[in-house]
Amino acid sequence: MVAYQCYLYSITIYNLQNTYLSLVLNFQSKCIFALEISSESTIYRHIIETLHQMKKLPVNCPSCESPLVASQLSCSDCETVISGSYSLPVLLQLSNEDQDFIFEFILTSGSLKKMAAKMEKSYPTVRNKLDDILEKINNLKN
């Protein structure tokens, strides 16, 4: 499930077994529109491509490449601001390439066989990539 929020509206995208997307548009937490899109359609491919191209949160300093921390969070509704020093979630600390791999892995329902076919790589290569990412995640957690 992928969710996007903008003020009172939110869009939730469910990808069910890579056969279709289910989009739900909510207004003030009430469903006002729902749509299912087949994976065979052009719009399905466009949505997936757009999700991949969305601007990613920077995780390293562009000057010295040290890990960044969140120092301020704010509410767009009531304008409350919280200041402090908050580390980024582990998955956001991974490279964009690794995040994209995990995203695709989830979209293929965790099937390494489907991932290998999609990436046009061998199953062992994809398995090794996943193992490398798992190792990075474990290192970041410690």
C-alpha positions in Angstrom: 0.0 0.0 0.0 1.3 3.5 -0.9 -0.5 6.5 0.6 -0.2 10.2 -0.3 -1.8 13.0 1.6 -2.4 16.6 0.8 -4.4 18.6 3.3 -7.8 17.0 3.6 -7.4 14.6 0.6 -5.5 11.3 0.6 -4.9 8.8 -2.1 -4.1 5.2 -1.2 -2.8 2.8 -3.8 -3.0 -0.9 -3.2 -1.2 -3.3 -5.5 -2.8 -6.7 -5.3 -0.7 -9.5 -6.6 0.6 -7.3 -9.5 -2.6 -7.8 -11.4 -4.3 -4.5 -10.8 -4.0 -1.3 -8.7 -6.8 -0.2 -6.5 -6.9 3.6 -6.0 -8.9 5.0 -3.2 -9.5 8.8 -2.9 -10.6 10.0 0.5 -11.8 13.4 1.6 -11.7 14.1 5.4 -11.2 10.3 5.9 -14.3 9.4 3.9 -14.0 7.4 0.6 -15.3 9.5 -2.2 -13.8 7.6 -5.2 -12.4 4.1 -5.8 -11.0 2.7 -9.0 -9.3 -0.6 -10.0 -6.8 -0.5 -12.9 -5.6 -3.6 -14.7 -1.8 -4.2 -14.9 -2.3 -4.5 -18.6 -3.4 -0.9 -19.0 -1.2 2.1 -20.0 -2.3 4.1 -16.9 -1.1 1.3 -14.6 2.4 1.5 -16.2 2.3 5.3 -16.0 1.4 5.3 -12.3 4.1 2.8 -11.5 6.7 4.9 -13.5 5.5 8.1 -11.7 5.9 6.5 -8.3 9.5 5.5 -9.2 10.4 9.0 -10.5 9.0 10.8 -7.4 11.6 13.0 -5.7 13.3 11.0 -3.0 14.2 12.4 0.4 17.9 13.1 0.6 19.6 10.9 3.2 23.2 12.2 2.9 24.7 15.7 3.1 25.4 16.9 -0.4 28.6 18.6 0.9 30.3 16.0 3.1 28.1 12.9 2.5 27.4 12.4 6.2 24.0 11.0 7.1 21.3 13.6 7.5 18.9 13.9 10.5 15.5 15.5 10.6 15.6 18.6 12.7 12.1 19.9 12.3 8.7 18.4 11.6 5.6 20.4 10.9 1.9 20.0 10.5 0.4 21.5 7.4 -3.1 21.7 8.9 -2.5 23.5 12.2 1.1 24.7 11.6 2.5 23.1 14.8 6.3 22.8 14.5 8.4 20.2 16.4 12.1 20.7 16.6 14.7 18.2 17.7 17.1 15.7 16.2 15.5 12.6 14.7 17.3 9.9 12.7 15.7 8.8 9.5 14.0 5.4 9.3 16.4 2.6 8.3 14.8 2.0 4.8 15.2 5.7 4.0 18.9 5.5 4.8 19.4 3.0 1.9 20.5 4.2 -1.5 17.8 5.1 -4.1 18.7 2.0 -6.0 18.2 -0.3 -3.0 14.9 1.5 -2.1 13.8 0.9 -5.7 14.7 -2.8 -5.5 12.7 -3.1 -2.3 9.8 -1.3 -3.8 9.8 -3.6 -6.8 10.2 -6.6 -4.6 7.1 -5.7 -2.7 5.2 -5.0 -6.0 6.1 -8.6 -7.1 4.7 -9.9 -3.9 8.1 -10.9 -2.7 8.8 -13.2 -5.7 12.5 -13.4 -6.5 11.6 -15.3 -9.7 9.4 -12.4 -10.9 12.1 -10.0 -9.9 14.7 -11.9 -11.9 12.4 -11.9 -15.0 11.7 -8.2 -14.6 15.3 -7.2 -14.1 16.5 -9.6 -16.8 19.0 -11.1 -14.4 19.5 -14.6 -13.0 17.7 -15.8 -9.9 21.0 -16.1 -8.0 22.0 -12.6 -8.9 18.7 -11.2 -7.6 19.0 -13.3 -4.5 22.5 -11.9 -3.9 21.2 -8.4 -4.3 18.5 -9.0 -1.7 21.1 -10.5 0.6 23.3 -7.5 0.2 20.4 -5.2 1.0 19.5 -7.2 4.1 23.1 -7.0 5.3 23.0 -3.2 4.8 19.7 -3.0 6.8 21.2 -5.1 9.6 24.3 -2.8 9.7 22.2 0.3 9.8 20.1 -1.1 12.7 23.2 -1.7 14.8 
